[in-house]
Amino acid sequence: MILVSACLLGIFSKYDGGSNLQPLLAKYSHRGQFLPVCPEQLGGLPTPRPPAEIIDGCGGDVLTGACKVINQAGEDMTRPFCRGAQEVAALAASFPITAAILKERSPSCGVNQIYDGSFSHVVKKGQGVTASRLKRLNIPVYSEEDITEELLCELLFEK
């Protein structure tokens, strides 16, 4: 079973109330091997919600308390982001999860890149809070931008 950012499967969980439907994932969703998750919703945040970014660090720093997640209104969202990452980790422990496919650049799900905290659409290398938590659990984590049909089939049809 593969954890997948819910927005990538067409679920309206994106911060602005939309989705980020990824056609390749949608093509294979009927197989019942994807577990959709939205860490921000699992952390108690509504949809829609103000955009949030990690300030002065990345997801691992948020988990250790070295930096914060702040929304565009200046509110500290660190607690719900950490709670959401913990909820996803609990799901990963409850199901036979073999990998995760997460939304790149998200402060929760970014795998290789996140926004830099300036709310100006500038990206930097780093992981979101949930991606970092899953990597600490040794779960292979991929961005939707990393996924090819060949890789997805390897993940789905692995024996």
N, C-alpha and C positions, 0 to 999 in steps of 0.2 A: 504494500500500500504506500502511496506517495502523498505527502502533505503538499497542498497547492494553495497559494494565495487565492482566496475566494474571488477576488476581482478578475483574476486571469481566466476564471471559468464563466464569466459573464454575470456573476452575482453583483448586485449594486451595493458594494461595500466600500468603494473608493471614497476618500475624504469629501469629495464634492457631490457624492450621491450617485456617481456613475460607476462604470466598470472599465476594465482593461482587457476585454475578451481577447484571448489569444487563440486564433483559429486552429493551430496544431493541437493544443490541449483540448479544445472543444471537440475535435475530430475523434479523440480517444476517450472522452469522458463517459461514454456509454458503457465502458468496460467495468465500471464500479471499483476502480483501483485508486481513485483520487479521493482524498479527504480534504474538502475545502475548509480553509481557516482564514479568519481575519483577526490578527492579533489585537488590533485597535478596538474592534467591537468586543472581543473576548475580554479585553481590559476594562470594559465598561463605557467606552466612548460612543457617542451617537453617530449616526450617518444621516445627513452630512455633518461635518465638523470642520473647524478651521484647520488649514494646513499647519503641520508641525515639522520642525527640523531639529536635529541634534546640534547643540551649540558647543563648540570648542572640543570636539572629540568624535568618537564613533560609538557604535552599539556596545562594544565591550567596555568602554569607559562608562557608559550609562549604567551597565550592570554592576560595576564596582563602585558606583557613586562618585566617580571623578568628574562627571559632567551631567548635563540635563537635556531633556527634550522640552522645547518651548514651542507653543503655538504662535501663530502670527499676531494674536492679540496680546502676546507677552506672558501668557499663563503657563505655569510649570505643569507639563503633562508627563513628567518622568514616571510617576507612580502607575498610571494606567498603562503606559508602554511596557513597564517591567512586569506588571500583572498579566498583560496579554502574552508576553513572552513565556511566562511561567505556565499559563494555561495551555499554550501550544506545546510546551515541553511535557506537560502532563498527558496531553493527547498522544504525543509521540511515545510515551511510556506505556500507554494503554492499548495501543494498536501495533501491529507488526510493520512499523514504518521503515522503509528501506532508503528513502531519499525525500528531499523537499525541493519544490520548484516555487520560487518566490519572486515578487515584483521588484525589479531593479529600481534603485534610487529612493525607495520608500524608507522612512526613518525606522520602520519596523522590519521590513522585509528585504531591504537592499542587500545584495550579495557581494557585489564588487564595488559599487558606487552608492553614495548618498549625497543629498544636497548639503552644501557647506554651512548652513545655519544663517545665511544672509537673506533668505527668502527672495533671492534674485535669480533663481534657476541655475546657479553655478554648482557643478558637481565636483566631488573630490573622491579619492579612493577611500573605501571604508565599508563597513557592514552596518546594517540596521540592528536594532536590539534583539529581535527574534532570530534573525539569521545568525547572529553571534551566539545566542543561547543554544541553538541547534548544533552549530559547529562544535561547541564545547561538549555536546553529547555524542560527538563523532558521527552525526548524521550527515551524509553527503548533501550539500546544498547547492542548487543551481539557480541561476536567474533565467527568466523566460527568454532572455537574449542569448543564453548559452545553449538552449535546447534546439536540437535538430531532430528530424524524424528518426534518424538512425539512433541517436542517443536515447530518445524517448522510448523507442521500441526495446532497446537494451534494458532500460529501467523497468518497463512493463512486463517484459517476457522473460526476465531473469528467473532462473530456476533455483 
